[in-house]
């Protein structure tokens, strides 16, 4: 299968409350916060469009849909074939459950390229998408090599496959590869999500979904070079990204 023949559907996960960016998110949805003069979600759109994904589903807080649509209409260069806004109900428990909200809008023969709205990958995800298109099963993660993985989602691997995704550890100062927040799946991801047990209190973790692939030895990764940021991770990260892109738009 080549890139021109693959059917791709994008998902932007923009439904989070943005609690780590409070008080900026007290009156503005995280996806709508400006980064260098552009709404944060514009970067996620650009990453998908640049990788050849022209049909995009946005999982977003219901109160943010109208404003998000208006802002994106103002970004003339973001030319998608279709944009579907899907409300993210407050009872949705975890990222995997948010991905499940997109199921009614995706066909079985489409490959799913998802990205968190607060992740900026400066060189884009084209290479990762190209790798994933060649996969007939399993999932793939866009990863970055870091000299200090403390507080990030460290990935343990062997022969190009993820073998373990340990809990984040702020005291683990070691070199390794970390997951970036851009994930790729086949349609069977929805059945895997439905099998995840949701705790009575709290929410399910994306790690639970990854584990279902690790058990089948079908969780792959591609390392991306260059600068990236989990902008929504903290006010400090947000300020760094905002400063990097200030005046570049």
ZIMOWO-V643556 format. One record per helix or strand of 2 or more residues. SS is the DSSP state (hx for helix, st for strand). FROM is the first residue (numbers start at 1). LEN is the number of residues. Records with the same first field share a line. If there is no record, write none. Layout:
SS=FROM-LEN / FROM-LEN
//
This chain:
st=8-7 / 34-2 / 38-2 / 55-6 / 82-6 / 111-6 / 119-3 / 139-8 / 154-5 / 161-4 / 176-10 / 219-5 / 228-3
hx=19-3 / 30-3 / 40-11 / 62-13 / 95-6 / 103-3 / 126-8 / 189-6 / 206-9 / 231-3 / 235-11
//
